[in-house]
Amino acid sequence: MRGARVLVTGAGGFIGANLARYLVSRGAQVSVLLRDTHRAWRLQDSIRDFDVRVGDLENYEELEKNIRDIAPEYVFHAAMYGGYPAQQDMARMMRVNVLGSEKLFSLLENLGSVKKVINFGSSSEYGKKQMPMREDDLCQPETPYAISKLAQTYIGRSYALKGLPLVTLRLFSVFGPYEEPKRLITDTMTALVRHTTLNASSPEPKRDFIHIDDVTRAAILFATSDLKSGEIINIGSGEEHSIGEVVDTSMRVSGVSIPCAWGSVAGRSFDTNRWVADIGCAREHGWRPAVSFDDGLLKTYEWFRDSIDLYAKREA
């Protein structure tokens, strides 16, 4: 993608910031859409590497101007609202994830320069399943956020059927550098680095954890492949690990032991003892995870150890 004009929406967030950094390292001309440059802490040390556009999906006039000015060849749509506990405004979920995405896809459809749109979906769109989740499973989302993301996915597919070259990557539990505070792995790593007690809910729920490096590889691969427009592809490890395994493995690979106060944090209503991706479709198209569970946790610990000061003002 060297020299390509690329737009990353939601570049101030966890997924978007990692992807934007990676794209710059590959020589792309990266434009980033940020709601507030002063709060884009994940990009502050490299902000001059990007073409920064102030705006968001809720300001349609501003969005249209930015899209026309950039005329992107590749778009990575990582902007979202509602994925974190503090984001509970359902009306805003609809404005950003549904209406904002529709406006973005509409503008890109009429632009003429776009070679591929990578739309980031969520495994929460499936709802609880007792078997590995497949792309052709019936989706039964259980939260407002999951409902809004499923709507976003289907809106993207409708534009793909009309000719917009768009692929949706359904992400499972992504972790790694710059992840949001107050998340399981973030809390675990900061407790390890600071040698403090980890407050957690239950060691029992299971998730499919995938390292951010594997997600960025998948995004680049499917952006530059001839994959059929409208495809939905799971991006996960294909393995499930319990919250207890995350904590135990993190202590083992880091060589640090900390006390864990199980039950000191309320659990999530949608947590379950089965949550894993069937990644057969991604494998058929040439992608498979390269970062193991242990290696991903070690890499994440080492990054947090060296970058812990970034979280000092963001955990309150």
FIVOZA-166932 format. One line per field, with one value per residue (C-alpha): residue number from 1; x, y, z; residue in three letters. Coordinates in pm, whole numbers. Layout:
<recs>
seq	(NUM,...)
x	(X,...)
y	(Y,...)
z	(Z,...)
type	(ALA,...)
</recs>
This chain:
<recs>
seq	(1,2,3,4,5,6,7,8,9,10,11,12,13,14,15,16,17,18,19,20,21,22,23,24,25,26,27,28,29,30,31,32,33,34,35,36,37,38,39,40,41,42,43,44,45,46,47,48,49,50,51,52,53,54,55,56,57,58,59,60,61,62,63,64,65,66,67,68,69,70,71,72,73,74,75,76,77,78,79,80,81,82,83,84,85,86,87,88,89,90,91,92,93,94,95,96,97,98,99,100,101,102,103,104,105,106,107,108,109,110,111,112,113,114,115,116,117,118,119,120,121,122,123,124,125,126,127,128,129,130,131,132,133,134,135,136,137,138,139,140,141,142,143,144,145,146,147,148,149,150,151,152,153,154,155,156,157,158,159,160,161,162,163,164,165,166,167,168,169,170,171,172,173,174,175,176,177,178,179,180,181,182,183,184,185,186,187,188,189,190,191,192,193,194,195,196,197,198,199,200,201,202,203,204,205,206,207,208,209,210,211,212,213,214,215,216,217,218,219,220,221,222,223,224,225,226,227,228,229,230,231,232,233,234,235,236,237,238,239,240,241,242,243,244,245,246,247,248,249,250,251,252,253,254,255,256,257,258,259,260,261,262,263,264,265,266,267,268,269,270,271,272,273,274,275,276,277,278,279,280,281,282,283,284,285,286,287,288,289,290,291,292,293,294,295,296,297,298,299,300,301,302,303,304,305,306,307,308,309,310,311,312,313,314,315,316)
x	(0,300,191,-181,-429,-586,-855,-892,-1210,-1200,-823,-820,-947,-770,-819,-792,-477,-287,-396,-307,40,95,-19,221,504,412,445,77,-50,-279,-560,-718,-1062,-1053,-1327,-1076,-704,-620,-780,-612,-353,-274,-135,23,383,335,57,275,290,-80,-307,-535,-898,-1116,-1465,-1689,-1973,-2240,-2148,-2252,-2158,-1811,-1779,-1870,-1610,-1337,-1418,-1411,-1086,-909,-1048,-926,-836,-869,-1092,-1071,-1391,-1306,-1521,-1782,-1973,-2108,-1833,-1733,-1932,-1933,-2092,-2458,-2637,-2843,-2946,-2583,-2507,-2764,-2635,-2273,-2283,-2592,-2671,-2309,-2190,-2467,-2365,-1999,-2077,-2302,-2027,-1771,-2006,-2030,-1663,-1516,-1165,-1230,-1062,-1169,-1353,-1277,-1570,-1500,-1782,-1812,-1856,-2133,-2352,-2391,-2532,-2465,-2380,-2292,-2076,-1794,-1951,-1973,-2040,-2360,-2503,-2828,-2736,-2923,-2765,-2857,-2735,-2807,-2445,-2457,-2783,-2632,-2320,-2527,-2724,-2395,-2276,-2594,-2596,-2239,-2344,-2632,-2387,-2154,-2437,-2474,-2106,-1911,-1605,-1662,-1567,-1666,-1423,-1605,-1356,-1354,-1175,-887,-606,-266,-98,-323,-627,-890,-851,-1091,-1072,-971,-627,-553,-639,-434,-127,-140,-175,126,339,240,238,-114,-424,-628,-1000,-1203,-1546,-1527,-1253,-1510,-1633,-1450,-1363,-1172,-870,-686,-376,-399,-104,-308,-602,-389,-244,-593,-711,-424,-457,-829,-797,-555,-709,-969,-1215,-1578,-1745,-1996,-1812,-1818,-1513,-1446,-1115,-1036,-788,-1024,-946,-1131,-962,-1122,-1065,-883,-648,-572,-469,-271,-91,-12,151,346,484,564,723,514,268,-15,-324,-657,-982,-1239,-1593,-1491,-1617,-1965,-1981,-2133,-2483,-2375,-2065,-2076,-1868,-1864,-1740,-1516,-1482,-1488,-1207,-1233,-1341,-1043,-807,-953,-871,-511,-521,-452,-339,38,58,-6,-204,113,321,46,16,393,417,133,293,625,450,256,572,738,429,241,255,12,-261,-200,-464,-709,-813,-1026)
y	(0,227,566,482,739,584,706,562,658,625,666,793,454,129,-47,265,400,73,40,400,358,37,189,481,234,69,397,481,840,818,1060,1018,1135,1252,1405,1587,1598,1682,1357,1138,1021,705,913,1210,1095,1051,1296,1474,1152,1184,1408,1498,1578,1700,1556,1261,1058,1272,1588,1492,1820,1808,1438,1500,1776,1558,1261,1471,1643,1316,1110,790,473,259,318,144,215,174,454,328,417,184,-74,34,39,420,448,378,641,424,717,801,437,465,804,685,315,308,652,768,450,475,833,729,439,661,921,654,492,817,908,687,654,377,42,-121,-42,-250,-226,-345,-543,-717,-1075,-942,-937,-1314,-1323,-1624,-1943,-2289,-2373,-2185,-1888,-1901,-1615,-1782,-1829,-1658,-1337,-1279,-969,-906,-551,-213,-193,-537,-447,-126,-307,-572,-296,-136,-468,-520,-161,-215,-533,-352,-96,-377,-533,-200,-195,-48,-276,-342,-629,-661,-811,-936,-891,-1104,-996,-784,-693,-530,-186,116,-86,112,142,-58,-366,-715,-733,-364,-401,-720,-562,-243,-449,-660,-357,-177,-491,-418,-632,-714,-656,-883,-1042,-1417,-1644,-1857,-1668,-1753,-1539,-1564,-1336,-1206,-983,-646,-732,-1014,-778,-522,-799,-918,-566,-507,-851,-819,-457,-560,-894,-966,-1093,-1078,-754,-797,-1082,-1104,-1269,-1364,-1245,-1437,-1693,-1989,-2072,-1985,-1897,-1817,-1495,-1703,-1833,-1477,-1381,-1699,-1692,-1321,-1384,-1678,-1507,-1183,-1356,-1135,-1267,-1051,-1114,-1129,-1022,-1234,-1108,-751,-627,-685,-925,-848,-974,-1115,-1303,-1675,-1989,-2035,-1764,-1863,-1794,-2043,-1892,-2137,-1865,-1642,-1939,-2020,-1666,-1678,-1540,-1714,-1578,-1560,-1442,-1715,-1656,-1670,-1456,-1198,-1160,-1133,-869,-679,-695,-567,-276,-184,-210,48,267,260,637,673,529,740,1003,771,524,746)
z	(0,-33,-163,-149,-20,291,529,879,1066,1443,1435,1793,1916,1991,1657,1444,1607,1574,1213,1127,1276,1084,755,794,858,526,337,290,283,584,660,1002,1107,1469,1682,1904,1828,2190,2312,2052,2302,2108,1819,1996,1953,1578,1491,1233,1029,946,748,1038,964,1250,1224,1299,1152,1318,1124,772,600,751,665,302,270,422,199,-116,-15,65,-225,-55,-241,72,373,709,900,1267,1413,1657,1971,2240,2272,2623,2950,2972,2625,2695,2487,2251,2034,1973,1890,1613,1494,1476,1395,1176,1030,1026,857,598,515,489,254,44,2,-86,-337,-529,-506,-779,-632,-378,-432,-104,218,526,765,1119,1274,1611,1727,1953,1641,1671,2023,2246,2061,2190,1888,1711,1537,1158,920,798,1150,1242,1424,1751,1908,2272,2342,2180,2069,1907,1731,1595,1473,1297,1126,1021,876,675,551,433,255,84,-56,-159,-360,-539,-631,-339,-288,82,313,681,932,1242,1523,1833,2157,2032,2273,2264,2286,2340,2442,2632,3012,3228,3009,3127,2970,3026,3395,3419,3260,3464,3784,3684,3604,3924,4143,4267,4326,4017,4067,3840,3805,3750,3612,3426,3114,2794,2495,2171,2216,1911,1918,1743,1516,1364,1312,1127,907,825,743,500,341,273,161,-112,-211,-478,-217,-326,-223,58,230,610,765,1127,1267,1584,1706,1671,2035,2353,2681,3014,3203,3463,3193,3084,3436,3505,3170,3203,3540,3401,3089,3273,3571,3804,4061,4192,4408,4228,4395,4208,4241,4324,3986,3845,3553,3214,3140,2803,2925,2857,2892,2513,2278,1989,1617,1335,1123,836,593,679,637,297,189,309,663,990,1328,1368,1731,1988,2308,2522,2288,2253,2629,2667,2393,2556,2900,2765,2592,2908,3115,2891,2834,3164,3204,2913,3135,3444,3355,3181,3447,3668)
type	(MET,ARG,GLY,ALA,ARG,VAL,LEU,VAL,THR,GLY,ALA,GLY,GLY,PHE,ILE,GLY,ALA,ASN,LEU,ALA,ARG,TYR,LEU,VAL,SER,ARG,GLY,ALA,GLN,VAL,SER,VAL,LEU,LEU,ARG,ASP,THR,HIS,ARG,ALA,TRP,ARG,LEU,GLN,ASP,SER,ILE,ARG,ASP,PHE,ASP,VAL,ARG,VAL,GLY,ASP,LEU,GLU,ASN,TYR,GLU,GLU,LEU,GLU,LYS,ASN,ILE,ARG,ASP,ILE,ALA,PRO,GLU,TYR,VAL,PHE,HIS,ALA,ALA,MET,TYR,GLY,GLY,TYR,PRO,ALA,GLN,GLN,ASP,MET,ALA,ARG,MET,MET,ARG,VAL,ASN,VAL,LEU,GLY,SER,GLU,LYS,LEU,PHE,SER,LEU,LEU,GLU,ASN,LEU,GLY,SER,VAL,LYS,LYS,VAL,ILE,ASN,PHE,GLY,SER,SER,SER,GLU,TYR,GLY,LYS,LYS,GLN,MET,PRO,MET,ARG,GLU,ASP,ASP,LEU,CYS,GLN,PRO,GLU,THR,PRO,TYR,ALA,ILE,SER,LYS,LEU,ALA,GLN,THR,TYR,ILE,GLY,ARG,SER,TYR,ALA,LEU,LYS,GLY,LEU,PRO,LEU,VAL,THR,LEU,ARG,LEU,PHE,SER,VAL,PHE,GLY,PRO,TYR,GLU,GLU,PRO,LYS,ARG,LEU,ILE,THR,ASP,THR,MET,THR,ALA,LEU,VAL,ARG,HIS,THR,THR,LEU,ASN,ALA,SER,SER,PRO,GLU,PRO,LYS,ARG,ASP,PHE,ILE,HIS,ILE,ASP,ASP,VAL,THR,ARG,ALA,ALA,ILE,LEU,PHE,ALA,THR,SER,ASP,LEU,LYS,SER,GLY,GLU,ILE,ILE,ASN,ILE,GLY,SER,GLY,GLU,GLU,HIS,SER,ILE,GLY,GLU,VAL,VAL,ASP,THR,SER,MET,ARG,VAL,SER,GLY,VAL,SER,ILE,PRO,CYS,ALA,TRP,GLY,SER,VAL,ALA,GLY,ARG,SER,PHE,ASP,THR,ASN,ARG,TRP,VAL,ALA,ASP,ILE,GLY,CYS,ALA,ARG,GLU,HIS,GLY,TRP,ARG,PRO,ALA,VAL,SER,PHE,ASP,ASP,GLY,LEU,LEU,LYS,THR,TYR,GLU,TRP,PHE,ARG,ASP,SER,ILE,ASP,LEU,TYR,ALA,LYS,ARG,GLU,ALA)
</recs>
